[in-house]
Amino acid sequence: MGILFAGIALGHSVPCFGQTEKGNGYAAYSTPAIENTLLPKAARSAVVMLGGHGDVGEATEFLCKHSGGGNLVVLSASGADEYNSDFHAACPGNSVTTLVITSAEGANDPFVAKTIRNAHAIFISGGDQSNYVKFWTGNAVQKEINADVARGVPVGGISAGLAVQGEFAFTAMQDTVKSPEALANPYDSHVTLARDFLAIPALKGVITDSHFSQRERMGRSIAFLARIVQDGWAKEAHGIGIDETTAVLVDETGHARVVGDNSAYFMTLDHRPEICAEGKPLTVRQVKVLKLTPGVLFDLKSWTGTGGTAFEVNVVDGKMTRTDQ
């Protein structure tokens, strides 16, 4: 994660980050809090969305602050305890448990379910979001996350972990898709979408995307929005695209703030596309976009910002143009 705070652990022994629990389809890595004498406070609702390729210290602080202490649970489908040491250093009032869940059986294990149920904060790591969808759907992990969110537990995610946070999600079940492919055919087999995977109230009606400018994902996000409206999932759909080393922090009132190095894009499609059909290039006009830089605020409830750069995106026969360029 790369957000170590110098000196925060002075006077404390170096923690042991080892595998503390293992079962069929999962492994757990835990470490105690530095300030383990503090009683946790009640968690407060919050959403942390990170665009990927590097974490943002302010986002980590925000997640830990809203947790009130207690156990911060990191969810992954690969790797080991890569996040433990950084969260441990940055959040001295939190213990940290990483759950690496590699099968549906692991996603239903009682230890896994109990660990998530008792979480004071949840962070979904990067990787391949198709694994989250395959392993969690209909199983204890999905149910416990949604129950936690409903009772006010803050939730964060980066890259693949960001991709699954909205009401709508690009699942990457047939690998990724690039903007030219999605615009040329919004029903391409690689455009795999799902809805209601996670139930985060602040992100109702929203699909998210990561590595946004760096991987030129505006086009595919427009195609996702067109599919959502065309397929009748929503009359009006919103997208949030977040650049690398950038985060959007949402508090309990639904107010969002952009932090980090780059920008976030808030998109709206409030009408049906002109052409959105199998095997045909997409045509959809007047998609509203607001580009926000760090420090700018946005109200997710009214979908309005206090600043930023507003422009429109038009797609005609699969070719995208922007009024800001």
C-alpha contacts under 8 A as a table, 3 or more apart, distances in Angstrom:
res1	aa1	res2	aa2	distance
1	M	54	G	6.35
1	M	55	D	5.46
1	M	82	E	7.81
1	M	83	Y	6.35
1	M	86	D	6.38
2	G	54	G	7.11
2	G	55	D	6.62
2	G	86	D	6.98
3	I	55	D	6.89
3	I	56	V	7.02
3	I	57	G	5.44
3	I	86	D	6.29
3	I	90	A	7.15
4	L	86	D	5.59
4	L	89	A	6.08
4	L	90	A	6.09
5	F	8	I	5.84
5	F	89	A	6.51
5	F	90	A	5.93
6	A	9	A	8.00
7	G	10	L	5.30
8	I	89	A	6.30
8	I	90	A	7.45
8	I	92	P	7.85
9	A	12	H	5.54
9	A	13	S	7.89
9	A	34	I	7.36
9	A	89	A	6.49
12	H	34	I	7.36
15	P	31	T	6.76
15	P	32	P	7.83
16	C	31	T	6.73
17	F	29	Y	6.53
17	F	30	S	6.46
17	F	31	T	6.05
17	F	81	D	7.08
17	F	84	N	7.21
17	F	85	S	7.50
18	G	29	Y	5.68
18	G	30	S	6.94
18	G	81	D	7.85
19	Q	22	K	7.34
19	Q	27	A	6.93
19	Q	28	A	5.79
19	Q	29	Y	4.55
19	Q	30	S	7.11
20	T	27	A	7.89
20	T	28	A	5.78
20	T	29	Y	5.33
20	T	30	S	6.18
21	E	27	A	5.89
21	E	28	A	4.98
21	E	29	Y	6.96
22	K	26	Y	5.99
22	K	27	A	4.37
22	K	28	A	6.12
23	G	26	Y	5.44
23	G	27	A	6.33
23	G	106	G	7.23
23	G	109	D	7.93
24	N	105	E	6.56
24	N	106	G	5.72
24	N	109	D	7.86
25	G	101	I	5.88
25	G	102	T	4.99
25	G	103	S	4.95
25	G	104	A	7.30
25	G	105	E	5.77
25	G	106	G	3.98
25	G	107	A	7.49
26	Y	99	L	6.77
26	Y	100	V	5.41
26	Y	101	I	4.39
26	Y	102	T	5.80
26	Y	103	S	7.39
26	Y	106	G	4.94
26	Y	107	A	7.67
26	Y	112	V	7.97
27	A	99	L	5.91
27	A	100	V	5.26
27	A	101	I	6.74
28	A	97	T	6.61
28	A	98	T	5.57
28	A	99	L	4.64
28	A	100	V	6.33
29	Y	80	A	7.37
29	Y	81	D	5.94
29	Y	84	N	7.86
29	Y	97	T	5.44
29	Y	98	T	5.09
29	Y	99	L	6.68
30	S	84	N	7.56
30	S	95	S	7.48
30	S	96	V	5.60
30	S	97	T	4.22
30	S	98	T	6.42
31	T	84	N	7.43
31	T	88	H	7.67
31	T	95	S	5.85
31	T	96	V	5.51
31	T	97	T	6.61
32	P	36	N	6.89
32	P	94	N	7.42
32	P	95	S	4.45
32	P	96	V	6.62
33	A	36	N	4.89
33	A	88	H	6.72
33	A	91	C	7.98
33	A	92	P	5.66
33	A	93	G	5.51
33	A	94	N	4.85
33	A	95	S	4.06
33	A	96	V	7.23
34	I	88	H	7.26
34	I	89	A	7.96
34	I	92	P	4.80
34	I	93	G	6.32
34	I	94	N	7.48
34	I	95	S	7.68
35	E	38	L	6.10
35	E	92	P	5.53
35	E	93	G	5.13
35	E	94	N	7.74
36	N	39	L	7.91
36	N	93	G	6.61
36	N	94	N	7.84
36	N	95	S	7.90
38	L	69	G	7.90
38	L	93	G	6.89
39	L	69	G	7.44
39	L	70	G	7.71
40	P	68	G	5.49
40	P	69	G	4.52
40	P	70	G	5.12
40	P	93	G	7.93
41	K	67	S	7.74
41	K	68	G	4.50
41	K	69	G	6.27
41	K	70	G	7.83
42	A	67	S	7.27
42	A	68	G	5.62
43	A	66	H	5.74
43	A	67	S	4.51
43	A	68	G	5.06
43	A	69	G	7.84
43	A	120	H	5.94
43	A	121	A	7.64
43	A	152	G	6.16
43	A	153	V	5.50
43	A	154	P	7.06
44	R	66	H	5.03
44	R	67	S	6.30
44	R	68	G	7.43
44	R	152	G	5.29
44	R	153	V	6.03
44	R	154	P	6.33
44	R	252	E	6.87
45	S	66	H	6.91
45	S	149	V	7.24
45	S	152	G	4.33
45	S	153	V	5.41
45	S	154	P	4.81
45	S	155	V	7.95
45	S	251	D	6.64
45	S	252	E	4.93
46	A	63	L	7.24
46	A	66	H	6.69
46	A	152	G	7.72
46	A	153	V	7.34
46	A	154	P	4.46
46	A	155	V	6.39
46	A	249	L	7.46
46	A	250	V	5.49
46	A	251	D	4.71
46	A	252	E	5.46
47	V	63	L	7.77
47	V	154	P	5.85
47	V	155	V	5.19
47	V	156	G	5.61
47	V	202	A	7.86
47	V	249	L	5.96
47	V	250	V	4.93
47	V	251	D	6.71
48	V	59	A	6.51
48	V	62	F	7.85
48	V	63	L	6.74
48	V	154	P	7.90
48	V	155	V	6.30
48	V	156	G	4.21
48	V	157	G	6.35
48	V	247	A	6.98
48	V	248	V	6.08
48	V	249	L	4.85
48	V	250	V	6.40
49	M	156	G	5.78
49	M	157	G	5.43
49	M	158	I	6.23
49	M	162	L	5.71
49	M	242	I	7.98
49	M	247	A	5.38
49	M	248	V	5.16
49	M	249	L	6.46
50	L	55	D	7.11
50	L	56	V	7.75
50	L	59	A	7.95
50	L	156	G	7.76
50	L	157	G	6.12
50	L	158	I	4.51
50	L	159	S	6.54
50	L	162	L	6.44
50	L	210	S	7.48
50	L	242	I	6.95
50	L	244	E	7.56
50	L	245	T	7.28
50	L	246	T	5.95
50	L	247	A	4.31
50	L	248	V	6.61
51	G	158	I	5.95
51	G	159	S	5.54
51	G	162	L	7.21
51	G	209	D	7.55
51	G	210	S	4.47
51	G	211	H	5.35
51	G	212	F	7.23
51	G	241	G	7.73
51	G	242	I	4.69
51	G	243	D	5.03
51	G	244	E	4.67
51	G	245	T	6.29
51	G	246	T	5.62
51	G	247	A	6.10
52	G	55	D	6.82
52	G	126	G	7.64
52	G	158	I	5.44
52	G	159	S	4.74
52	G	210	S	6.36
52	G	211	H	5.92
52	G	243	D	7.35
52	G	244	E	4.83
52	G	245	T	5.99
52	G	246	T	7.45
53	H	159	S	7.85
53	H	211	H	7.50
53	H	244	E	5.46
53	H	245	T	6.02
54	G	244	E	6.88
54	G	245	T	5.02
55	D	59	A	7.80
55	D	245	T	5.76
55	D	246	T	7.57
56	V	59	A	5.36
56	V	60	T	6.69
56	V	245	T	6.23
56	V	246	T	6.61
56	V	247	A	6.83
56	V	259	V	7.65
56	V	260	G	5.91
57	G	60	T	5.21
57	G	61	E	6.33
58	E	61	E	5.12
58	E	62	F	6.12
58	E	259	V	7.21
58	E	260	G	7.77
59	A	62	F	5.03
59	A	63	L	6.28
59	A	247	A	6.60
59	A	248	V	7.94
59	A	249	L	6.77
59	A	259	V	7.59
60	T	63	L	5.22
60	T	64	C	6.23
60	T	87	F	7.58
60	T	90	A	7.30
60	T	91	C	7.90
61	E	64	C	5.22
61	E	65	K	5.94
61	E	90	A	7.09
61	E	91	C	7.05
62	F	65	K	5.16
62	F	66	H	6.25
62	F	249	L	7.55
63	L	66	H	5.36
63	L	67	S	6.29
63	L	121	A	7.12
63	L	154	P	6.59
63	L	155	V	7.42
63	L	156	G	7.13
64	C	67	S	5.03
64	C	68	G	6.87
64	C	69	G	6.87
64	C	72	L	7.86
64	C	91	C	5.98
64	C	94	N	7.32
64	C	121	A	7.30
65	K	68	G	5.79
65	K	69	G	7.47
66	H	121	A	7.90
66	H	154	P	6.43
67	S	70	G	7.07
67	S	72	L	7.68
67	S	120	H	5.03
67	S	121	A	5.24
67	S	153	V	6.79
67	S	154	P	6.30
68	G	120	H	7.09
69	G	72	L	7.94
69	G	93	G	5.05
69	G	94	N	4.80
69	G	95	S	7.80
69	G	120	H	6.76
70	G	93	G	7.07
70	G	94	N	5.09
70	G	95	S	6.13
70	G	119	A	7.06
70	G	120	H	5.41
70	G	121	A	8.00
71	N	94	N	5.50
71	N	95	S	4.67
71	N	96	V	5.54
71	N	97	T	6.95
71	N	118	N	7.44
71	N	119	A	5.25
71	N	120	H	5.42
71	N	121	A	6.82
72	L	94	N	6.14
72	L	95	S	6.07
72	L	96	V	4.84
72	L	97	T	6.33
72	L	119	A	5.96
72	L	120	H	5.79
72	L	121	A	4.72
72	L	122	I	5.88
72	L	123	F	7.50
73	V	96	V	5.93
73	V	97	T	4.91
73	V	98	T	5.73
73	V	99	L	7.21
73	V	115	T	7.61
73	V	116	I	6.74
73	V	119	A	6.05
73	V	120	H	7.76
73	V	121	A	6.17
73	V	122	I	4.90
73	V	123	F	6.24
74	V	83	Y	7.51
74	V	96	V	7.45
74	V	97	T	6.13
74	V	98	T	4.45
74	V	99	L	6.09
74	V	122	I	5.89
74	V	123	F	4.72
74	V	124	I	5.85
74	V	125	S	6.88
75	L	98	T	5.95
75	L	99	L	5.12
75	L	100	V	6.18
75	L	101	I	7.40
75	L	122	I	7.40
75	L	123	F	6.19
75	L	124	I	4.86
75	L	125	S	6.08
76	S	79	G	7.53
76	S	98	T	7.41
76	S	99	L	6.22
76	S	100	V	4.76
76	S	101	I	6.18
76	S	124	I	6.36
76	S	125	S	5.46
76	S	126	G	7.40
76	S	127	G	7.75
77	A	100	V	5.06
77	A	101	I	4.89
77	A	102	T	5.25
77	A	127	G	7.50
77	A	128	D	7.92
77	A	131	N	6.51
77	A	132	Y	7.02
78	S	100	V	5.94
78	S	101	I	7.36
78	S	102	T	7.01
78	S	127	G	7.45
79	G	82	E	7.28
79	G	100	V	7.10
80	A	98	T	7.53
80	A	100	V	6.61
81	D	84	N	5.40
81	D	85	S	7.81
81	D	98	T	6.05
82	E	85	S	7.08
83	Y	86	D	5.68
83	Y	87	F	6.20
83	Y	98	T	7.55
84	N	87	F	5.40
84	N	88	H	5.84
84	N	96	V	6.06
84	N	97	T	7.14
84	N	98	T	6.89
85	S	88	H	4.97
85	S	89	A	6.16
86	D	89	A	5.17
86	D	90	A	6.02
87	F	90	A	5.08
87	F	91	C	5.56
87	F	96	V	7.04
88	H	91	C	5.45
88	H	92	P	5.95
88	H	94	N	6.94
88	H	95	S	6.87
88	H	96	V	6.51
89	A	92	P	5.99
91	C	94	N	5.60
92	P	95	S	7.79
99	L	112	V	7.33
101	I	106	G	5.61
101	I	107	A	6.25
101	I	135	F	7.77
102	T	106	G	6.44
102	T	107	A	7.90
102	T	131	N	7.80
102	T	135	F	7.18
103	S	106	G	5.18
103	S	107	A	6.40
103	S	135	F	5.29
104	A	107	A	4.88
104	A	108	N	6.42
104	A	134	K	7.35
104	A	135	F	4.30
104	A	136	W	6.38
104	A	139	N	7.14
105	E	108	N	5.25
105	E	109	D	6.35
105	E	135	F	7.95
106	G	109	D	5.14
106	G	112	V	7.28
107	A	112	V	6.75
107	A	113	A	7.53
107	A	135	F	6.23
107	A	136	W	5.81
107	A	139	N	6.12
107	A	140	A	5.94
107	A	141	V	5.37
108	N	112	V	7.08
108	N	113	A	6.72
108	N	139	N	5.63
108	N	140	A	4.89
108	N	141	V	6.71
109	D	112	V	5.29
109	D	113	A	6.24
109	D	140	A	7.65
110	P	113	A	5.03
110	P	114	K	6.02
111	F	114	K	5.18
111	F	115	T	6.08
112	V	115	T	5.19
112	V	116	I	6.35
112	V	141	V	7.39
113	A	116	I	5.35
113	A	117	R	6.02
113	A	140	A	5.79
113	A	141	V	6.08
113	A	144	E	6.53
114	K	117	R	4.90
114	K	118	N	6.17
115	T	118	N	5.38
115	T	119	A	6.32
116	I	119	A	5.07
116	I	122	I	7.80
116	I	141	V	7.28
116	I	144	E	6.21
116	I	145	I	6.77
116	I	148	D	7.88
117	R	144	E	5.65
117	R	145	I	7.47
117	R	147	A	7.80
117	R	148	D	6.58
119	A	122	I	6.73
119	A	148	D	7.66
119	A	153	V	7.53
120	H	153	V	5.76
120	H	154	P	7.30
121	A	153	V	5.58
121	A	154	P	5.11
121	A	155	V	5.91
122	I	145	I	7.95
122	I	153	V	7.47
122	I	154	P	6.46
122	I	155	V	4.74
122	I	156	G	6.18
123	F	155	V	5.78
123	F	156	G	4.55
123	F	157	G	5.36
123	F	161	G	7.78
124	I	155	V	7.87
124	I	156	G	6.14
124	I	157	G	4.45
124	I	158	I	6.60
124	I	160	A	7.90
124	I	161	G	4.58
124	I	162	L	7.51
125	S	157	G	5.88
125	S	158	I	5.60
125	S	159	S	7.33
125	S	160	A	6.82
125	S	161	G	5.09
126	G	129	Q	7.69
126	G	157	G	7.48
126	G	158	I	5.38
126	G	159	S	4.95
126	G	160	A	4.53
126	G	161	G	5.26
126	G	162	L	7.88
127	G	159	S	7.26
127	G	160	A	5.49
127	G	161	G	7.68
128	D	131	N	5.90
128	D	132	Y	7.52
128	D	160	A	5.68
128	D	172	A	7.56
129	Q	132	Y	5.17
129	Q	133	V	6.48
129	Q	160	A	4.81
129	Q	161	G	6.74
129	Q	163	A	6.92
129	Q	164	V	6.91
129	Q	171	T	5.94
129	Q	172	A	6.58
130	S	133	V	5.08
130	S	134	K	6.00
130	S	171	T	5.22
130	S	172	A	5.39
130	S	173	M	5.10
131	N	134	K	5.03
131	N	135	F	5.84
132	Y	135	F	5.37
132	Y	136	W	5.56
132	Y	137	T	7.72
133	V	136	W	5.56
133	V	137	T	5.56
133	V	171	T	6.88
133	V	197	F	7.54
134	K	137	T	6.16
135	F	139	N	7.61
136	W	139	N	5.25
136	W	140	A	7.13
136	W	141	V	5.55
136	W	142	Q	5.29
137	T	142	Q	6.02
137	T	197	F	7.06
138	G	142	Q	6.54
138	G	143	K	7.29
139	N	142	Q	5.76
139	N	143	K	6.50
140	A	143	K	5.06
140	A	144	E	5.87
141	V	144	E	5.25
141	V	145	I	6.09
142	Q	145	I	5.36
142	Q	146	N	6.29
142	Q	197	F	7.48
142	Q	198	L	7.07
143	K	146	N	5.30
143	K	147	A	6.13
144	E	147	A	4.95
144	E	148	D	6.03
145	I	148	D	5.06
145	I	149	V	6.21
145	I	198	L	7.65
146	N	149	V	5.11
146	N	150	A	6.14
146	N	198	L	6.18
146	N	199	A	5.78
146	N	200	I	7.46
147	A	150	A	5.06
147	A	151	R	6.45
148	D	151	R	5.26
148	D	152	G	6.40
148	D	153	V	5.25
149	V	152	G	5.11
149	V	153	V	4.95
149	V	154	P	6.64
149	V	155	V	7.23
149	V	199	A	7.57
149	V	200	I	6.54
150	A	153	V	7.41
150	A	200	I	7.84
156	G	161	G	7.61
156	G	162	L	7.46
157	G	160	A	7.47
157	G	161	G	4.18
157	G	162	L	4.51
157	G	165	Q	7.39
158	I	161	G	4.68
158	I	162	L	4.75
158	I	163	A	7.88
158	I	210	S	7.85
159	S	162	L	5.01
159	S	163	A	6.30
159	S	209	D	7.74
159	S	210	S	5.31
159	S	211	H	7.17
160	A	163	A	4.94
160	A	164	V	6.83
160	A	210	S	7.73
161	G	164	V	5.81
161	G	165	Q	7.00
162	L	165	Q	5.47
162	L	208	T	6.70
162	L	209	D	7.06
162	L	210	S	6.89
163	A	166	G	7.19
163	A	169	A	6.00
163	A	170	F	6.49
163	A	171	T	7.59
163	A	207	I	7.62
163	A	208	T	5.46
163	A	209	D	5.68
163	A	210	S	6.93
164	V	168	F	7.67
164	V	169	A	5.34
164	V	170	F	7.36
164	V	171	T	7.43
164	V	197	F	7.08
164	V	198	L	7.00
164	V	208	T	7.60
165	Q	168	F	7.99
165	Q	169	A	7.31
165	Q	197	F	7.98
165	Q	198	L	6.11
165	Q	199	A	7.95
165	Q	200	I	7.04
165	Q	203	L	7.33
165	Q	207	I	7.87
165	Q	208	T	7.17
166	G	169	A	6.05
166	G	198	L	6.88
166	G	199	A	7.63
166	G	200	I	6.94
166	G	203	L	5.08
166	G	204	K	6.55
166	G	205	G	7.40
166	G	206	V	5.16
166	G	207	I	4.97
166	G	208	T	6.01
167	E	195	R	5.50
167	E	196	D	5.10
167	E	197	F	6.81
167	E	198	L	6.41
167	E	199	A	6.35
167	E	200	I	7.18
167	E	203	L	6.09
167	E	204	K	5.09
167	E	205	G	5.72
167	E	206	V	5.62
167	E	207	I	6.45
168	F	193	L	7.02
168	F	194	A	5.71
168	F	195	R	4.32
168	F	196	D	6.47
168	F	197	F	7.53
168	F	205	G	7.00
168	F	206	V	6.01
168	F	207	I	4.81
168	F	208	T	7.83
169	A	193	L	5.58
169	A	194	A	5.26
169	A	195	R	6.18
169	A	197	F	7.64
169	A	207	I	5.55
169	A	208	T	6.88
170	F	191	V	7.26
170	F	192	T	5.87
170	F	193	L	4.65
170	F	194	A	6.56
170	F	207	I	7.65
170	F	224	F	7.81
171	T	192	T	5.69
171	T	193	L	5.68
171	T	194	A	6.61
172	A	175	D	4.74
172	A	176	T	5.11
172	A	177	V	7.63
172	A	190	H	6.99
172	A	191	V	7.40
172	A	192	T	6.05
172	A	193	L	7.99
173	M	176	T	7.88
173	M	190	H	7.42
173	M	192	T	6.19
174	Q	189	S	7.00
174	Q	190	H	5.07
174	Q	191	V	7.78
174	Q	192	T	7.05
175	D	190	H	6.41
176	T	190	H	6.48
176	T	191	V	7.96
177	V	181	E	6.58
177	V	182	A	6.66
177	V	190	H	5.65
177	V	191	V	6.48
177	V	220	R	7.54
178	K	181	E	5.56
178	K	182	A	6.38
178	K	217	R	6.98
178	K	220	R	6.39
179	S	182	A	5.20
179	S	183	L	6.04
179	S	216	E	7.02
179	S	217	R	5.75
179	S	218	M	7.08
179	S	219	G	4.63
179	S	220	R	4.23
179	S	221	S	7.82
180	P	183	L	5.24
180	P	184	A	6.00
180	P	219	G	7.08
180	P	220	R	7.47
180	P	318	G	7.62
181	E	184	A	5.16
181	E	185	N	6.28
181	E	186	P	7.74
181	E	188	D	7.29
181	E	220	R	7.95
182	A	185	N	5.25
182	A	186	P	4.76
182	A	187	Y	7.45
182	A	188	D	6.53
182	A	191	V	6.77
182	A	219	G	7.34
182	A	220	R	5.36
182	A	223	A	5.97
183	L	186	P	5.74
183	L	219	G	6.46
183	L	220	R	6.51
183	L	223	A	5.93
183	L	281	P	5.97
183	L	282	L	5.44
183	L	318	G	4.71
183	L	319	K	7.18
184	A	279	G	7.73
184	A	280	K	6.57
184	A	281	P	4.24
184	A	282	L	6.25
184	A	317	D	7.60
184	A	318	G	4.94
185	N	188	D	5.25
185	N	277	A	7.45
185	N	278	E	6.46
185	N	279	G	5.22
185	N	280	K	5.35
185	N	281	P	5.10
185	N	282	L	6.47
185	N	318	G	7.75
186	P	191	V	6.73
186	P	223	A	5.65
186	P	224	F	7.38
186	P	226	A	7.90
186	P	227	R	6.79
186	P	276	C	6.66
186	P	277	A	7.04
186	P	278	E	6.99
186	P	279	G	7.74
186	P	280	K	7.73
186	P	281	P	7.30
186	P	282	L	6.53
187	Y	190	H	7.95
187	Y	191	V	6.19
187	Y	227	R	7.88
187	Y	277	A	6.76
187	Y	278	E	5.08
187	Y	279	G	6.75
188	D	191	V	5.48
188	D	278	E	7.39
188	D	279	G	7.28
189	S	192	T	6.86
191	V	224	F	7.76
193	L	224	F	7.78
194	A	197	F	6.95
196	D	199	A	6.09
199	A	203	L	7.95
199	A	204	K	7.53
200	I	203	L	5.52
200	I	204	K	6.64
201	P	204	K	5.37
202	A	250	V	7.87
202	A	254	G	5.91
202	A	300	L	6.78
202	A	301	K	7.52
203	L	206	V	5.21
203	L	207	I	7.83
203	L	300	L	7.92
205	G	234	A	7.13
205	G	236	E	7.53
205	G	237	A	5.56
205	G	238	H	6.01
206	V	237	A	6.27
206	V	238	H	4.69
206	V	239	G	5.28
206	V	240	I	7.12
207	I	224	F	7.95
207	I	225	L	7.76
207	I	237	A	7.91
207	I	238	H	6.42
207	I	239	G	4.82
207	I	240	I	6.44
208	T	239	G	5.60
208	T	240	I	4.79
208	T	241	G	5.78
208	T	242	I	7.93
209	D	212	F	6.45
209	D	217	R	7.61
209	D	221	S	7.10
209	D	239	G	7.68
209	D	240	I	6.32
209	D	241	G	4.68
209	D	242	I	6.39
210	S	241	G	5.91
210	S	242	I	5.21
210	S	243	D	6.30
210	S	244	E	7.21
211	H	214	Q	5.60
211	H	215	R	5.78
211	H	217	R	7.56
211	H	241	G	7.87
211	H	242	I	6.34
211	H	243	D	4.93
211	H	244	E	5.01
212	F	215	R	5.73
212	F	216	E	5.93
212	F	217	R	5.12
212	F	218	M	6.78
212	F	241	G	5.51
212	F	242	I	5.33
212	F	243	D	4.67
212	F	244	E	7.08
213	S	216	E	4.85
213	S	217	R	6.41
213	S	218	M	7.37
213	S	242	I	7.80
213	S	243	D	5.67
213	S	244	E	7.91
214	Q	217	R	7.95
214	Q	243	D	6.85
214	Q	244	E	7.14
216	E	219	G	7.26
217	R	220	R	5.39
217	R	221	S	6.23
217	R	241	G	7.98
218	M	221	S	5.20
218	M	222	I	6.28
218	M	241	G	7.56
219	G	222	I	5.19
219	G	223	A	6.36
219	G	320	M	6.86
220	R	223	A	4.90
220	R	224	F	6.15
221	S	224	F	4.92
221	S	225	L	6.24
221	S	239	G	7.02
221	S	241	G	7.79
222	I	225	L	5.10
222	I	226	A	6.17
222	I	287	V	7.74
223	A	226	A	5.00
223	A	227	R	6.20
223	A	282	L	7.33
224	F	227	R	5.15
224	F	228	I	6.25
225	L	228	I	5.10
225	L	229	V	6.36
225	L	237	A	5.98
225	L	238	H	7.05
225	L	239	G	7.15
225	L	269	L	6.54
226	A	229	V	5.36
226	A	230	Q	5.86
226	A	269	L	7.37
226	A	272	R	7.17
226	A	273	P	6.03
226	A	276	C	6.88
226	A	284	V	7.39
227	R	230	Q	4.98
227	R	231	D	5.75
227	R	276	C	7.07
228	I	231	D	5.43
228	I	232	G	6.40
228	I	233	W	5.28
228	I	234	A	6.24
228	I	237	A	6.89
229	V	232	G	5.19
229	V	233	W	5.93
229	V	234	A	5.29
229	V	235	K	5.61
229	V	236	E	6.58
229	V	237	A	6.64
229	V	269	L	7.86
229	V	271	H	7.42
229	V	272	R	6.01
229	V	273	P	7.75
230	Q	233	W	7.71
230	Q	272	R	6.04
230	Q	273	P	6.84
230	Q	276	C	6.78
232	G	235	K	6.71
234	A	237	A	6.05
235	K	270	D	6.54
235	K	271	H	6.86
235	K	272	R	7.75
236	E	268	T	7.22
236	E	269	L	5.72
236	E	270	D	4.32
236	E	271	H	6.63
237	A	268	T	5.91
237	A	269	L	5.39
237	A	270	D	6.51
238	H	266	F	7.18
238	H	267	M	5.37
238	H	268	T	4.59
238	H	269	L	6.45
239	G	265	Y	7.77
239	G	266	F	5.76
239	G	267	M	4.77
239	G	268	T	6.49
240	I	264	A	6.98
240	I	265	Y	5.57
240	I	266	F	4.77
240	I	267	M	6.29
241	G	264	A	5.67
241	G	265	Y	4.96
241	G	266	F	6.65
242	I	246	T	6.53
242	I	247	A	6.85
242	I	248	V	7.64
242	I	263	S	6.47
242	I	264	A	4.43
242	I	265	Y	6.36
243	D	246	T	5.58
243	D	247	A	7.88
243	D	262	N	5.99
243	D	263	S	5.68
243	D	264	A	6.04
244	E	261	D	7.89
244	E	262	N	7.01
245	T	260	G	5.87
245	T	261	D	5.78
245	T	262	N	6.84
246	T	258	V	7.27
246	T	259	V	5.85
246	T	260	G	4.32
246	T	261	D	5.56
246	T	262	N	5.60
246	T	263	S	6.62
246	T	264	A	7.52
247	A	258	V	5.82
247	A	259	V	5.31
247	A	260	G	6.08
247	A	264	A	7.79
248	V	256	A	6.29
248	V	257	R	5.55
248	V	258	V	4.60
248	V	259	V	6.32
248	V	264	A	7.42
249	L	256	A	5.28
249	L	257	R	5.22
249	L	258	V	6.47
249	L	259	V	7.58
250	V	253	T	7.87
250	V	254	G	5.83
250	V	255	H	5.49
250	V	256	A	4.22
250	V	257	R	6.59
251	D	254	G	5.57
251	D	255	H	5.68
251	D	256	A	6.56
252	E	255	H	7.48
254	G	299	D	6.15
254	G	300	L	5.51
254	G	301	K	6.17
255	H	297	L	7.02
255	H	298	F	5.83
255	H	299	D	4.59
255	H	300	L	6.09
255	H	301	K	7.82
256	A	297	L	5.64
256	A	298	F	4.95
256	A	299	D	6.04
256	A	300	L	6.86
257	R	294	P	7.40
257	R	295	G	6.22
257	R	296	V	5.91
257	R	297	L	4.65
257	R	298	F	6.28
258	V	263	S	7.29
258	V	264	A	6.88
258	V	292	L	7.00
258	V	293	T	6.34
258	V	294	P	4.60
258	V	295	G	5.57
258	V	296	V	5.98
258	V	297	L	6.83
259	V	262	N	7.97
259	V	293	T	7.69
259	V	294	P	4.53
259	V	295	G	6.10
260	G	294	P	6.16
261	D	294	P	7.09
262	N	293	T	6.40
262	N	294	P	6.92
263	S	291	K	6.69
263	S	292	L	5.57
263	S	293	T	4.63
263	S	294	P	6.61
264	A	291	K	5.89
264	A	292	L	5.33
264	A	293	T	6.61
265	Y	289	V	6.53
265	Y	290	L	5.67
265	Y	291	K	4.57
265	Y	292	L	6.24
266	F	289	V	5.57
266	F	290	L	5.15
266	F	291	K	6.51
266	F	292	L	7.88
267	M	287	V	6.96
267	M	288	K	5.61
267	M	289	V	4.42
267	M	290	L	6.53
268	T	287	V	5.87
268	T	288	K	5.10
268	T	289	V	6.46
269	L	272	R	7.85
269	L	286	Q	7.80
269	L	287	V	5.22
269	L	288	K	6.69
270	D	287	V	7.82
272	R	284	V	7.78
273	P	276	C	6.12
273	P	282	L	7.92
273	P	283	T	6.30
273	P	284	V	4.52
273	P	285	R	7.22
274	E	282	L	7.96
274	E	283	T	5.49
274	E	284	V	5.50
274	E	285	R	7.86
275	I	280	K	7.62
275	I	281	P	7.47
275	I	282	L	5.53
275	I	283	T	4.87
275	I	284	V	6.80
276	C	280	K	7.02
276	C	281	P	7.33
276	C	282	L	5.27
276	C	283	T	6.69
276	C	284	V	7.99
277	A	280	K	5.59
277	A	281	P	7.78
277	A	282	L	7.51
281	P	316	V	7.91
281	P	317	D	4.95
281	P	318	G	4.53
282	L	315	V	6.64
282	L	316	V	6.59
282	L	317	D	5.55
282	L	318	G	4.75
283	T	314	N	7.80
283	T	315	V	5.06
283	T	316	V	4.43
283	T	317	D	5.36
283	T	318	G	6.27
284	V	287	V	7.48
284	V	314	N	6.08
284	V	315	V	5.13
284	V	316	V	6.52
285	R	313	V	6.63
285	R	314	N	4.25
285	R	315	V	5.82
285	R	316	V	7.47
286	Q	312	E	5.43
286	Q	313	V	5.75
286	Q	314	N	5.58
287	V	312	E	5.37
287	V	313	V	5.04
287	V	314	N	6.49
288	K	310	A	7.47
288	K	311	F	6.25
288	K	312	E	4.76
288	K	313	V	6.59
289	V	310	A	5.76
289	V	311	F	5.39
289	V	312	E	5.74
289	V	313	V	7.20
290	L	305	G	7.90
290	L	308	G	6.34
290	L	309	T	5.55
290	L	310	A	4.42
290	L	311	F	6.45
291	K	308	G	5.45
291	K	309	T	5.05
291	K	310	A	6.34
292	L	296	V	6.07
292	L	307	G	7.20
292	L	308	G	4.61
292	L	309	T	6.68
293	T	296	V	5.96
293	T	308	G	6.67
296	V	305	G	7.55
296	V	306	T	6.74
296	V	307	G	6.27
296	V	308	G	6.96
297	L	305	G	5.84
297	L	306	T	5.86
297	L	307	G	7.41
298	F	303	W	7.01
298	F	304	T	5.79
298	F	305	G	4.14
298	F	306	T	6.44
299	D	302	S	5.70
299	D	303	W	5.39
299	D	304	T	5.41
299	D	305	G	6.11
300	L	303	W	4.60
300	L	304	T	6.99
305	G	308	G	7.17
311	F	322	R	7.04
311	F	323	T	5.61
311	F	324	D	5.75
312	E	322	R	5.86
312	E	323	T	5.52
312	E	324	D	7.57
313	V	320	M	6.93
313	V	321	T	5.80
313	V	322	R	4.58
313	V	323	T	6.56
314	N	320	M	5.70
314	N	321	T	5.36
314	N	322	R	6.42
315	V	318	G	5.84
315	V	319	K	5.28
315	V	320	M	4.32
315	V	321	T	6.37
316	V	319	K	5.30
316	V	320	M	6.63
321	T	325	Q	7.84
322	R	325	Q	5.63
